[in-house]
């Protein structure tokens, strides 16, 4: 692939990922309008912050500017979403505990890998493993909704635009990972492509009879990279 094509891929991957990150703004807008988070969970925002922070660390270590840029934006956005959720949630104590746990994990991994500064390859390898684990866990989050769709034979609760976007984002980063020969980027995004394709196939098997808008609530389950 030419340098121009490579730059085009990395640029479009960053842009599409940032737009996917911005889906959280729609959710926060609802919280602000209602002045309440209702029965929503703030875990996706917290986990999004953790995921982007890990990938930001990985991008800095590997000197991949595209990874750094997209995750600087992502970690900033998810931190803002987290703060908005905190302002409007009733159960602030539980939310603070969840966020504190994530911060402890993040700081502990950074401190641990910093001790391997003389072994840079191992430092990158361990950080990459944590990035993969966190991202794969997030991709697994929608599986419960898939089971509901299969049982009910109805895809009305699935957000089609978000799933299609997730597939595009995962595919772009998968190709990017292949081009730079980085298995830590390839693995989670390959799994992300498979999950998105599975979700999209359900729209063919169980076409929605009507659209009730229920899928909007599921937007907060998607934590991309």
ZISUL-V976863 format. One record per residue. N is the residue number from 1. RES is the residue in one letter. PSI is psi in radians with two decimals (NA if undefined). OMEGA is omega in whole degrees, 0 to 359 (NA if undefined). NEAR is the number of other ideal C-beta (glycine too) atoms within 10 Angstrom. Layout:
# ZISUL-V976863
n=N res=RES psi=PSI omega=OMEGA near=NEAR
n=N res=RES psi=PSI omega=OMEGA near=NEAR
This chain:
# ZISUL-V976863
n=1 res=X psi=2.39 omega=181 near=10
n=2 res=X psi=2.86 omega=180 near=7
n=3 res=X psi=-0.63 omega=180 near=7
n=4 res=X psi=-0.77 omega=179 near=8
n=5 res=X psi=-0.66 omega=179 near=10
n=6 res=X psi=-0.80 omega=179 near=15
n=7 res=X psi=-0.68 omega=179 near=11
n=8 res=X psi=-0.74 omega=179 near=12
n=9 res=X psi=-0.83 omega=181 near=17
n=10 res=X psi=-0.66 omega=180 near=22
n=11 res=X psi=-0.83 omega=180 near=12
n=12 res=X psi=-0.59 omega=178 near=14
n=13 res=X psi=-0.74 omega=178 near=23
n=14 res=X psi=-0.80 omega=182 near=20
n=15 res=X psi=-0.83 omega=182 near=13
n=16 res=X psi=-0.60 omega=179 near=19
n=17 res=X psi=-0.71 omega=178 near=25
n=18 res=X psi=-0.72 omega=177 near=16
n=19 res=X psi=-0.64 omega=177 near=13
n=20 res=X psi=-0.70 omega=176 near=21
n=21 res=X psi=-0.63 omega=184 near=25
n=22 res=X psi=-0.16 omega=177 near=12
n=23 res=X psi=-0.47 omega=178 near=18
n=24 res=X psi=-0.42 omega=180 near=24
n=25 res=X psi=-0.59 omega=179 near=12
n=26 res=X psi=-0.68 omega=180 near=11
n=27 res=X psi=-0.80 omega=181 near=20
n=28 res=X psi=-0.57 omega=177 near=21
n=29 res=X psi=-0.70 omega=177 near=11
n=30 res=X psi=-0.72 omega=178 near=15
n=31 res=X psi=-0.76 omega=182 near=19
n=32 res=X psi=-0.72 omega=180 near=12
n=33 res=X psi=-0.74 omega=182 near=8
n=34 res=X psi=-0.23 omega=185 near=10
n=35 res=X psi=0.58 omega=179 near=8
n=36 res=X psi=2.61 omega=176 near=13
n=37 res=X psi=-0.06 omega=180 near=21
n=38 res=X psi=-2.36 omega=181 near=11
n=39 res=X psi=0.26 omega=180 near=6
n=40 res=X psi=2.71 omega=177 near=17
n=41 res=X psi=2.46 omega=177 near=15
n=42 res=X psi=-0.01 omega=182 near=22
n=43 res=X psi=-0.73 omega=179 near=17
n=44 res=X psi=-0.63 omega=179 near=22
n=45 res=X psi=-0.76 omega=179 near=28
n=46 res=X psi=-0.78 omega=180 near=24
n=47 res=X psi=-0.61 omega=176 near=21
n=48 res=X psi=-0.72 omega=177 near=25
n=49 res=X psi=-0.75 omega=179 near=24
n=50 res=X psi=-0.81 omega=182 near=23
n=51 res=X psi=-0.86 omega=181 near=25
n=52 res=X psi=-0.62 omega=179 near=26
n=53 res=X psi=-0.73 omega=177 near=25
n=54 res=X psi=-0.81 omega=181 near=25
n=55 res=X psi=-0.55 omega=175 near=27
n=56 res=X psi=-0.78 omega=177 near=21
n=57 res=X psi=-0.76 omega=180 near=24
n=58 res=X psi=-0.73 omega=180 near=23
n=59 res=X psi=-0.66 omega=178 near=21
n=60 res=X psi=-0.76 omega=181 near=15
n=61 res=X psi=-0.66 omega=182 near=18
n=62 res=X psi=-0.10 omega=180 near=18
n=63 res=X psi=0.64 omega=174 near=8
n=64 res=X psi=1.83 omega=187 near=19
n=65 res=X psi=-0.60 omega=179 near=12
n=66 res=X psi=-0.71 omega=179 near=19
n=67 res=X psi=-0.71 omega=179 near=27
n=68 res=X psi=-0.86 omega=184 near=18
n=69 res=X psi=-0.89 omega=185 near=17
n=70 res=X psi=-0.54 omega=183 near=27
n=71 res=X psi=-0.34 omega=168 near=27
n=72 res=X psi=-0.81 omega=178 near=15
n=73 res=X psi=-0.79 omega=182 near=17
n=74 res=X psi=-0.82 omega=181 near=26
n=75 res=X psi=-0.63 omega=177 near=21
n=76 res=X psi=-0.82 omega=180 near=14
n=77 res=X psi=-0.79 omega=182 near=20
n=78 res=X psi=-0.53 omega=175 near=24
n=79 res=X psi=-0.71 omega=177 near=17
n=80 res=X psi=-0.79 omega=178 near=15
n=81 res=X psi=-0.70 omega=180 near=23
n=82 res=X psi=-0.74 omega=180 near=23
n=83 res=X psi=-0.70 omega=178 near=12
n=84 res=X psi=-0.74 omega=179 near=20
n=85 res=X psi=-0.74 omega=180 near=25
n=86 res=X psi=-0.73 omega=182 near=16
n=87 res=X psi=-0.67 omega=188 near=13
n=88 res=X psi=-0.03 omega=178 near=18
n=89 res=X psi=2.57 omega=179 near=19
n=90 res=X psi=-0.70 omega=184 near=10
n=91 res=X psi=1.19 omega=184 near=11
n=92 res=X psi=-0.65 omega=183 near=12
n=93 res=X psi=-0.83 omega=180 near=9
n=94 res=X psi=-0.67 omega=181 near=11
n=95 res=X psi=-0.71 omega=178 near=20
n=96 res=X psi=-0.68 omega=178 near=12
n=97 res=X psi=-0.75 omega=180 near=11
n=98 res=X psi=-0.78 omega=181 near=18
n=99 res=X psi=-0.66 omega=179 near=21
n=100 res=X psi=-0.69 omega=179 near=11
n=101 res=X psi=-0.77 omega=180 near=12
n=102 res=X psi=-0.73 omega=178 near=19
n=103 res=X psi=-0.70 omega=179 near=14
n=104 res=X psi=-0.76 omega=178 near=10
n=105 res=X psi=-0.81 omega=182 near=15
n=106 res=X psi=-0.85 omega=181 near=17
n=107 res=X psi=-0.70 omega=181 near=11
n=108 res=X psi=-0.73 omega=180 near=10
n=109 res=X psi=-0.72 omega=180 near=20
n=110 res=X psi=-0.79 omega=179 near=13
n=111 res=X psi=-0.75 omega=181 near=9
n=112 res=X psi=-0.81 omega=182 near=13
n=113 res=X psi=-0.50 omega=178 near=20
n=114 res=X psi=-0.47 omega=179 near=9
n=115 res=X psi=-0.22 omega=180 near=9
n=116 res=X psi=0.44 omega=185 near=15
n=117 res=X psi=-0.54 omega=179 near=8
n=118 res=X psi=-0.19 omega=179 near=7
n=119 res=X psi=1.26 omega=189 near=12
n=120 res=X psi=-0.71 omega=181 near=11
n=121 res=X psi=-0.75 omega=179 near=9
n=122 res=X psi=-0.62 omega=177 near=11
n=123 res=X psi=-0.82 omega=178 near=18
n=124 res=X psi=-0.73 omega=182 near=18
n=125 res=X psi=-0.82 omega=181 near=14
n=126 res=X psi=-0.74 omega=178 near=15
n=127 res=X psi=-0.72 omega=178 near=24
n=128 res=X psi=-0.66 omega=178 near=21
n=129 res=X psi=-0.78 omega=178 near=12
n=130 res=X psi=-0.71 omega=178 near=21
n=131 res=X psi=-0.79 omega=180 near=26
n=132 res=X psi=-0.81 omega=182 near=19
n=133 res=X psi=-0.84 omega=181 near=12
n=134 res=X psi=-0.80 omega=182 near=24
n=135 res=X psi=-0.74 omega=179 near=25
n=136 res=X psi=-0.68 omega=177 near=14
n=137 res=X psi=-0.67 omega=180 near=13
n=138 res=X psi=-0.66 omega=178 near=21
n=139 res=X psi=-0.47 omega=181 near=23
n=140 res=X psi=-0.25 omega=184 near=11
n=141 res=X psi=-0.72 omega=182 near=17
n=142 res=X psi=-0.02 omega=184 near=22
n=143 res=X psi=-0.58 omega=179 near=13
n=144 res=X psi=-0.70 omega=179 near=9
n=145 res=X psi=-0.55 omega=178 near=18
n=146 res=X psi=-0.71 omega=178 near=15
n=147 res=X psi=-0.68 omega=178 near=10
n=148 res=X psi=-0.73 omega=180 near=12
n=149 res=X psi=-0.76 omega=181 near=20
n=150 res=X psi=-0.70 omega=180 near=13
n=151 res=X psi=-0.72 omega=183 near=8
n=152 res=X psi=-0.23 omega=183 near=11
n=153 res=X psi=0.76 omega=183 near=9
n=154 res=X psi=2.20 omega=183 near=17
n=155 res=X psi=0.27 omega=182 near=25
n=156 res=X psi=-0.49 omega=184 near=16
n=157 res=X psi=-0.13 omega=182 near=17
n=158 res=X psi=2.33 omega=179 near=22
n=159 res=X psi=1.67 omega=184 near=23
n=160 res=X psi=-0.84 omega=181 near=14
n=161 res=X psi=-0.70 omega=181 near=10
n=162 res=X psi=-0.71 omega=180 near=21
n=163 res=X psi=-0.75 omega=178 near=23
n=164 res=X psi=-0.71 omega=178 near=14
n=165 res=X psi=-0.73 omega=179 near=19
n=166 res=X psi=-0.69 omega=178 near=25
n=167 res=X psi=-0.78 omega=180 near=18
n=168 res=X psi=-0.78 omega=181 near=18
n=169 res=X psi=-0.83 omega=180 near=27
n=170 res=X psi=-0.69 omega=180 near=27
n=171 res=X psi=-0.74 omega=179 near=18
n=172 res=X psi=-0.79 omega=180 near=20
n=173 res=X psi=-0.50 omega=175 near=29
n=174 res=X psi=-0.82 omega=179 near=20
n=175 res=X psi=-0.71 omega=178 near=18
n=176 res=X psi=-0.78 omega=179 near=22
n=177 res=X psi=-0.63 omega=178 near=18
n=178 res=X psi=-0.72 omega=182 near=15
n=179 res=X psi=-0.63 omega=181 near=14
n=180 res=X psi=0.11 omega=177 near=15
n=181 res=X psi=0.85 omega=181 near=8
n=182 res=X psi=1.82 omega=183 near=18
n=183 res=X psi=-0.45 omega=180 near=12
n=184 res=X psi=-0.45 omega=174 near=20
n=185 res=X psi=-0.62 omega=182 near=28
n=186 res=X psi=-0.85 omega=189 near=18
n=187 res=X psi=-0.99 omega=182 near=17
n=188 res=X psi=-0.58 omega=181 near=26
n=189 res=X psi=-0.48 omega=172 near=25
n=190 res=X psi=-0.77 omega=178 near=17
n=191 res=X psi=-0.62 omega=177 near=17
n=192 res=X psi=-0.71 omega=177 near=24
n=193 res=X psi=-0.79 omega=181 near=20
n=194 res=X psi=-0.78 omega=180 near=13
n=195 res=X psi=-0.75 omega=180 near=21
n=196 res=X psi=-0.70 omega=178 near=23
n=197 res=X psi=-0.67 omega=177 near=14
n=198 res=X psi=-0.78 omega=179 near=13
n=199 res=X psi=-0.74 omega=180 near=23
n=200 res=X psi=-0.62 omega=180 near=16
n=201 res=X psi=-0.48 omega=179 near=10
n=202 res=X psi=-0.48 omega=178 near=19
n=203 res=X psi=-0.46 omega=177 near=15
n=204 res=X psi=-0.75 omega=182 near=8
n=205 res=X psi=-0.75 omega=181 near=10
n=206 res=X psi=1.30 omega=181 near=16
n=207 res=X psi=2.39 omega=182 near=10
n=208 res=X psi=2.34 omega=179 near=16
n=209 res=X psi=-0.74 omega=175 near=9
n=210 res=X psi=2.85 omega=176 near=7
n=211 res=X psi=2.02 omega=185 near=10
n=212 res=X psi=-0.15 omega=182 near=11
n=213 res=X psi=0.07 omega=182 near=10
n=214 res=X psi=-0.42 omega=182 near=11
n=215 res=X psi=-0.35 omega=181 near=19
n=216 res=X psi=-0.68 omega=181 near=15
n=217 res=X psi=-0.46 omega=183 near=16
n=218 res=X psi=-0.15 omega=179 near=16
n=219 res=X psi=-0.64 omega=184 near=16
n=220 res=X psi=-0.11 omega=178 near=22
n=221 res=X psi=-0.25 omega=184 near=17
n=222 res=X psi=2.04 omega=177 near=24
n=223 res=X psi=1.78 omega=190 near=27
n=224 res=X psi=2.83 omega=155 near=26
n=225 res=X psi=NA omega=NA near=26
